[in-house]
Amino acid sequence: MRAPRTTVALLAAVSAAVSLAGCGAKVSESPAEEKAASGHYPVTIENCGVKTTYDKAPQRVVTNDVGIAEIMFALGLEDHMAGYVAPDYTQDRETVPWADGYKKVKWLSKKAIAKEIALDARADLVFAGWNYGFGEGSGVTPDSLKKLGIGSYVLSESCRNGTTGTSRGVMPPLEALYTDLETLGKIFDVEDRAKKLTDEFRKQVAEAQAKVPGDGDAGGKAGGKADGKAGGKRPTVFLYDDGQDKPFTAGAYAGAHDIITKAGGDNIAKDLKDTWVTVGWETVVDRDPDVIVINNYGSVTAEQKKEFLKSYPPLANVSAVKNDRIFVLDYVDLVESPRNPAAIAALAGYLKGVRSS
């Protein structure tokens, strides 16, 4: 996207001003400010292998994508945000516990984060992820923002295995979610709030997993008390993101894989050591999934995706299609976000029903 002339004209001035604020990292303060901050700051954190020291909490954070905005909302950090960037998906934003965040914080753009957006918002920190806003193709990277005096925080689910390239998947999304909540808790001096959230999420996931039958056990975890019905093996699951000629799905490093696994399912693409990947329909037919999970987002609705799957001749004899076992989760459920624990619980309940049917 080419920068508007007004933005380009102001670039130098805004950049200079922002560089003074930075992201709270190594900024000189008055004695009064230093005294006020001395109880917590400076604080040094590590994010995707990079250590950063903050002398104060960032005040004008811009986030990219729904799940990332909701991490900030869940921590109660709306007052530290200049705005959020997110596409106009049809996902529920009204009933989530942190729905007020969408009313309090400005929606800056329906397109991906751009340098111009960050500059116009006078951002001191951009919170995004690789392929969730950051990318060499777009020119928006932590290094490019640093040159403008803007700090960066990288979504831990998207951490790369190296400093270059596109390989991602350093940690599972739930571990990444807990890591980000705890790290942001340190940056913004809300560690108690972060711990409360992670404790609640861990409990929610543990309760969902406790109800997942072990192989051959319908009563709970393997070794638990059975209820007289054989639990059978884990249902095999195909995550359908989109695509008609070839489907786009979740490999072993995608958040959806971790969610499917913790919910008691067996991802048919678990052998693909990547995040989101394209496969052939012949692979889906050959692996014959018991359940298809639709990733609901974009201009093609979940219902339209379901209609395609049920009417596509090569899939007619696939167990999930033949038995109408198609479950829908929203995009933000399947990428790192505070919605992950509830998504695991919902999918676990559905898969348990598949086992017992």
Steps between C-alpha positions, in 0.01 A plus 500: 500500500648833395515767772273807462693820429395652831636201686830508311536870563455449872715190516818663621329715760282223634789255498714738703223553750421134530866407538510699822212300641603174337335216680606608844839345439795697637323835499628771736246614755466781746594426863130488593428250223799291599384495860149396398634224278769373736271238656482294183712648223736450330390150402671273248300240309578246230270473199572250223864488606547878513559677831357848550514730802202725573541806720124555499185344358420576134207741472395485132499136394360402159403135458451300182225236477208408724667250732787735576266787583308269732818405687537869586129530584512193724782660696298820538752706302260701284634827644843408369376457142487750214289262292470160340518374142273209409303375201122526501436134575152386595617356831328568830638805677198572713490214750868441578599606854716784367247636247523848654851528363361534149290795615782674685781461245504653153475268198774641279476286189345187350825434316829367635722725706713744297770745603268789411233369737749473786639846433160667467396339830822625664564143610780428744457122463357272231379160620473261205637167382689355208233458232265670746614848394877470493664387177782590267255525211302778664809676629360500853751328726635571847820629337318735262285636784804546721643738240186710547539500877216250551539192715365155418364199681472174301215256563670197653298249296665649192860497628740375238751221544761739364543870439418468130276286286139401552533200732274552801364290781748538784235427762139375510234773508385443855855516629546806281183659639613448858848628411363817344259568785780462755749704299253781428410492868861593574519767231181674615535428873184287514660171602226415749238542229701286260544224757128498577420461131751223438379314809139525378594385149709207624212389721252526211722289274571247774127457568433448128780246470384312808179420312682376190481119482821310474521247218248230584358703791188713476502601865785747512878494479674174423472292813191688617167349588315389187128540456445170326559620143824456313661834433685379193804668353536875462285632215710608204449866410556702184522876545349667194612859467402575141568407139311297241766390251725410794417538868696714745546329836691503828831320533677400821616853583165675452294601800212286378709183537556563870132580552386184317745286696409640841132457417554128447532492122769374263598753233536318167767754395714459813787358293536830311767693689367842412229742608228561238552293186333397175436130440320298234143374532634152435685524833177585680314214331780255574517596870121493532443738795222427748439872550559817300555826689426810292703814562236775481632825356505716191248560225414132460270410790525185709166388356628546144812299585284226650279491191807465279643215708170311494451546126858438380488153335849378602403542868170314479632189675718676756371410846463861620290594197303177486406530869459880494765552767605855421581739785559875470751711692583864434840607373576672829429173684771326298788748521661608825239694695313501832227303322718187470397335831128537424558365148672192643210442737241537222683270258569246777127476570425446133771235452387313810157470339661363184678229702186388675277500192 
